[in-house]
Amino acid sequence: MNRRFLTGWLAVFIVWMAGSFIVHGMLLHDDYARLPTLFRTDAEAQQYFPLMILAHAIMAGAFVWIYSRGVESTPWLPQGLRFGLAVALLTVLPKYMIYYVVQPMPGVHVVKQVIFDGIIVVLLGVLAAFLHRNGARP
C-alpha cells in the first residue's frame, strides 16, 4: 500500500458515506419509512451503524484497489467514467434487481435506488481516476 492508495481509499470512503447518507438517509428516507416490514426503524438501524461504516470502508478499499490495478495511460476522466459505469453494472443494478425479486418493494423505489446509487458509483469512478491521474502505467 502506498500513499496514493491510502489517500484514494479515504477519499472514496468519505464520498461514498456522504453520498449514501444523502441518497438513503435523505432522498429515499420517506420511501423506506413506507415499508416498515422490510426495513429497520431509524432507531434500530443506529445500533448497526458501525457495520455500515465497516461495509463502506471495505467497499472503498476494494474499489480503489481494483481501479489502481487497471489504470491505463489514457485520459483519466473517460477512464473513471467507464470504471464507475462498469462497477455500477456489476453491483448496483443487479443488487437492486435481486432485492426487487425477493422483497415486495415498489418498482419506482427500486428505480430510484438504481439511479441514485448508480450516479454515486460513477462519480466514485471519476474520483478514483482523478486521484490516480498521474499514476498510470505505460
C-alpha positions in Angstrom: 0.0 0.0 0.0 1.3 3.4 -0.9 0.2 6.9 -0.1 -1.8 7.3 -3.3 -3.8 4.2 -2.5 -4.5 5.2 1.1 -5.5 8.7 0.1 -7.8 7.3 -2.5 -9.3 4.8 -0.1 -10.0 7.6 2.4 -11.4 9.9 -0.2 -13.7 7.3 -1.8 -14.8 6.2 1.7 -15.8 9.7 2.7 -17.6 10.5 -0.6 -19.3 7.1 -0.6 -20.5 7.5 3.0 -21.7 11.1 2.3 -23.4 10.1 -0.9 -25.1 7.1 0.7 -26.4 9.4 3.5 -27.8 11.8 1.0 -29.4 9.1 -1.1 -30.6 6.7 1.6 -30.8 8.9 4.6 -32.5 11.9 2.9 -33.7 11.4 -0.6 -35.1 7.8 0.0 -35.9 8.1 3.7 -39.6 8.5 3.2 -39.7 5.7 0.7 -38.1 3.4 3.3 -40.4 4.6 6.0 -43.4 3.5 3.9 -42.0 -0.1 4.0 -41.8 -0.8 7.8 -41.9 -4.5 7.4 -38.9 -4.5 5.1 -36.6 -2.0 6.8 -35.4 -1.3 10.3 -36.6 1.8 12.1 -34.1 4.7 12.3 -33.6 3.9 16.0 -33.0 0.2 15.4 -30.7 0.9 12.4 -28.5 3.1 14.5 -27.5 0.1 16.6 -25.9 -1.4 13.5 -24.2 1.8 12.2 -20.7 0.5 12.9 -21.4 -2.3 10.4 -22.4 0.4 7.8 -19.1 2.1 8.4 -17.2 -1.2 8.1 -19.0 -2.1 4.9 -18.2 1.3 3.3 -14.6 1.0 4.3 -14.4 -2.4 2.7 -16.1 -1.3 -0.5 -14.0 1.9 -0.8 -10.8 -0.1 -0.3 -11.8 -2.7 -2.9 -12.9 0.0 -5.3 -9.6 1.9 -5.2 -7.6 -1.3 -5.2 -9.3 -2.6 -8.4 -9.0 0.7 -10.1 -5.4 1.1 -9.2 -4.5 -2.3 -10.6 -6.0 -1.5 -14.0 -5.3 2.2 -14.5 -4.0 2.9 -18.0 -2.2 5.7 -19.8 -5.4 7.2 -21.2 -7.3 10.3 -20.3 -8.4 9.9 -16.6 -12.0 11.3 -17.0 -13.3 8.8 -19.6 -11.4 6.0 -17.8 -13.0 6.9 -14.5 -16.5 7.2 -16.1 -16.0 3.7 -17.7 -14.8 2.2 -14.5 -17.7 3.7 -12.4 -20.2 2.5 -15.0 -18.7 -1.0 -15.1 -18.9 -1.2 -11.3 -22.4 0.1 -11.2 -23.5 -2.5 -13.8 -21.7 -5.2 -11.8 -23.0 -4.3 -8.4 -25.8 -1.6 -8.2 -28.1 -2.7 -10.9 -28.1 -6.5 -10.2 -28.2 -6.0 -6.4 -31.4 -3.9 -6.6 -32.9 -6.2 -9.2 -32.4 -9.2 -6.9 -33.8 -7.3 -4.0 -36.8 -6.5 -6.1 -37.3 -10.2 -6.9 -37.1 -11.3 -3.3 -38.7 -8.4 -1.4 -42.1 -6.8 -2.1 -40.7 -3.4 -2.9 -42.4 -0.8 -5.2 -40.8 -0.7 -8.6 -40.4 3.1 -8.5 -38.5 2.7 -5.3 -36.0 0.2 -6.9 -35.6 2.5 -9.9 -34.7 5.4 -7.6 -32.2 3.2 -5.8 -30.6 2.1 -9.0 -30.4 5.6 -10.4 -29.1 7.3 -7.3 -26.6 4.6 -6.3 -25.5 4.3 -9.9 -24.7 8.0 -10.0 -22.7 7.7 -6.8 -20.6 4.8 -8.1 -19.9 6.6 -11.4 -18.8 9.7 -9.5 -16.6 7.5 -7.4 -15.0 6.1 -10.5 -14.2 9.7 -11.6 -12.8 10.4 -8.2 -10.6 7.3 -8.2 -9.4 8.2 -11.7 -8.7 11.8 -10.7 -6.6 10.7 -7.7 -4.7 8.2 -9.9 -4.4 10.5 -13.0 -0.6 10.7 -12.8 0.0 7.1 -11.7 -0.9 5.3 -14.9 1.2 2.5 -16.2 2.6 2.9 -19.7 
